[in-house]
Amino acid sequence: NNNNNNNIQQLKSFLMTPRVSNGRHIITIDHASLLNELQSCNKKNLNEFGAFLYHKPQVGICAFNCAIALTLVTLTKRHDLKNSSSPTKTTSNIPSFTIQSRFYNVYPTIQIQHVKTSNAYKFISLKGRIIKVHSKRLRLLTADVLCIKCGNVFEHLFHDGRYELPTRCRANPNNNESSSSSNNNNNINSNSNSKPQSCRGQKFELIRRTAKYIDYQKLKLQEDDNQSSMASSTAAAGRTPRSIDLEVTHDLVDKCHAGDCVKVVGIIHAMNNAVASGKANKKSVNETSTYTLYMVANSIVNTASDLHFSNKRGAKDSNATSTTRGGFMFTQDQLEKITKVAHADHMYGPLSARMAFPFDLLVRSLCPSIIGHDMVKAGILLGLLGGTPPSSTYGLEDVKSGLTIRSNIHVLIVGDPGMGKSCLLLASQQVASRSVYVGGNTSSTTGLTVSLSKEAGGEVGIEAGALVLADQGVCCIDEFDKMAKSNQDGLLEAMEQQRISIAKAGVIASLPARCCVIAAANPRHGKYNMNKTVAENLNIAPPLLSRFDLVFILRDDADLDQDQLISGNIMDLYRRESNDARKNRQNEGSNKRQKKTNDNTDASLNSFDIKRRLPWVAQTQKPLPADLLKDYITYAREYCKPKLTQDAATVLKNYFMTLRYPENGTCRNDSVPITTRQLEALIRLSQARAKACLRDFVLKEDAEDV
């Protein structure tokens, strides 16, 4: 007990001891919480700090950093003075350090299209998508300059990365070399009453060995689709998405990649167009009086999972659980809702049906405005979840040796016009944490993959396409049949190897494209012909068709019951009736369908397969909110890595052998040849099925569902 008490006391003293280490220190500050704490104080000058930081952010941030540094130095000196033997001097020296504050949760958050001259040199936050990331460079900060006339050396600061030498000598005329001062002692004594003459030299030389650099990177931020849709239809008519350049330094370099949805806090600056284009001479600068607005970032938060640092109590989200694998951060409330969905049970049917209820509920919540197409929704959900990456299934040595098996699931939806294919793609884009939506008829090969562009400095830069922007996410391609043959060939490497290789203009690179492709296409003649294969209906190459794990065929057949449900649902969207009347009418219809479904399922509870479960859950259960569905898919995709069990492997192997060798002994003449690629697709689908229930292992029931 005495030893434990001593250890506790030592730990307390260690934690309460102020320590200042050498180097640069980054401090994260919640802006809203800071202002709330300052408003709780009685001093009036503290309440004005928010306005001061907004109007003069450069001075405000420097003052805040100085205040933190002085506080640390004062606490360190007090602690050393208290513990030192001599009461007049301290026992330790304070090292040289730098404080850099990063502010989050800063308001106001304005749209990129509303950034104007009134926001110049103001402290604001923007939200959008990173569409271009330049290479990391070094920016010259300070260096010593030698005056050619007098020979004195002084330090010069380079502002905003512009290489501009001083126009006049700023050296102290009294600071001469020691050799000259020692040789001229008599002259100095005799001319002590005369005033020192300042140097008027205008030619200087940079001493490169004394130069100090900082990491620098340039980004391009573009407003996302949500911001464009939030604007009124009249204001957004004919308007292209706005973009703004970002400058990041120090620890913010390489913090985000192309395609990330971020929230950036920084200061809006203005730069002359001539300087921005790379012309630094005075003649070119004086030719134009037009300036370009850009932002110098203070902090960047990845909002792919729609998680922010705000907290009602003003704390730094003490109830949050963070992770370093993907950078996602979930609050305690979100984790409780996810756990509740994962353990949901409808208490009906056999145990296998009750264990599969979370998956059925997720399928019910995906695009609830579309009636039917339950199997298509299930396939899209499996594509959003994805399989287990090779680094989790196999060892790290297998990955380094070249064993690469993709974990993303590709889905193709082929159907007649008016079957809701585009609505399903839009719904999958909204619930995915990282997604890109493109049209096949308006996309090119470079727009889907990568393209080369010439930058201001003469260098060749790589601009990411849709597949690269959707890395570790979902790429939705509508009107897939309208794509040119050359554009479809550009998808072959990206869909199987999960990367895009480029060799153009002296640039040889390989960019990651680890995304799930969900495509929708129409038949060639407007109506799907069952006498032809899928490849013949779409006019698509067999190598590209074989890369899709799931291919769904939707036909517009006449069905009285189904047409009544669809027409009633469409009328509900346009009819302005009260919510109570709509709920009553929907409950009456659901009760009739539930009674009919119960009559059919009670007789065969043991054969309660996925084709019977999904319609029953769609008729009896309410869909989950879109935000909860998005959080659940993000959590399952990031943290759930199920592994294949022996029972599930046996089921998948037997099913694959049945597909390859039918029981009747006849040879298969299908449009998609059955190869080992289909066996790998079955494994990925079973892993995604286990992810839907947040399981660590793939069970036999998961393999039977797929």
Sequence and secondary structure as in RCSB ss.txt:
>XXXX:A:sequence
NNNNNNNIQQLKSFLMTPRVSNGRHIITIDHASLLNELQSCNKKNLNEFGAFLYHKPQVGICAFNCAIALTLVTL
TKRHDLKNSSSPTKTTSNIPSFTIQSRFYNVYPTIQIQHVKTSNAYKFISLKGRIIKVHSKRLRLLTADVLCIKC
GNVFEHLFHDGRYELPTRCRANPNNNESSSSSNNNNNINSNSNSKPQSCRGQKFELIRRTAKYIDYQKLKLQEDD
NQSSMASSTAAAGRTPRSIDLEVTHDLVDKCHAGDCVKVVGIIHAMNNAVASGKANKKSVNETSTYTLYMVANSI
VNTASDLHFSNKRGAKDSNATSTTRGGFMFTQDQLEKITKVAHADHMYGPLSARMAFPFDLLVRSLCPSIIGHDM
VKAGILLGLLGGTPPSSTYGLEDVKSGLTIRSNIHVLIVGDPGMGKSCLLLASQQVASRSVYVGGNTSSTTGLTV
SLSKEAGGEVGIEAGALVLADQGVCCIDEFDKMAKSNQDGLLEAMEQQRISIAKAGVIASLPARCCVIAAANPRH
GKYNMNKTVAENLNIAPPLLSRFDLVFILRDDADLDQDQLISGNIMDLYRRESNDARKNRQNEGSNKRQKKTNDN
TDASLNSFDIKRRLPWVAQTQKPLPADLLKDYITYAREYCKPKLTQDAATVLKNYFMTLRYPENGTCRNDSVPIT
TRQLEALIRLSQARAKACLRDFVLKEDAEDV
>XXXX:A:secstr
 HHHHHHHHHHHHHHHS    SEEEEEEEEHHHHHHHHHHSS HHHHTHHHHHHHSHHHHHHHHHHHHHHHHHHH
HHHHHHHHSSSTTS SS    EEEEEEEES S EE GGG  GGGTT EEEEEEEEEEE   EEEEEEEEEEETTT
  EEEEE GGG     SS  S TT   HHHHHHTHHHHHHTTTS         EEEEEEEEEEEEEEEEEEE  H
HHHHHS HHHHTT    EEEEEEEGGGTTS  TT EEEEEEEEEEEEHHHHTT  SHHHHHH   EEEEEEEEEE
EE TT   S  TTSSS TTEEE SSS  EEEHHHHHHHHHHHT     S HHHHHTHHHHHHHHHSSTTS S HH
HHHHHHHHHH    HHHHS HHHHHTT        EEEEE TTSSHHHHHHHHHHHSSSEEEEEGGG  HHHHSE
EEEE TTS EEEEE HHHHTTTSEEEEESGGGS HHHHHTHHHHHHTSEEEEEETTEEEEEE   EEEEEE  TT
SS  TTS HHHHHT  HHHHTT SEEEEE     HHHHHHHHHHHHHHH    HHHHHHHHHHHHHHHHHHHHHH
HHTTSTT  HHHHHHHHHHHS    HHHHHHHHHHHHHH   EE HHHHHHHHHHHHHHHS TT      SS   
HHHHHHHHHHHHHHHHTTT SEE HHHHHH 
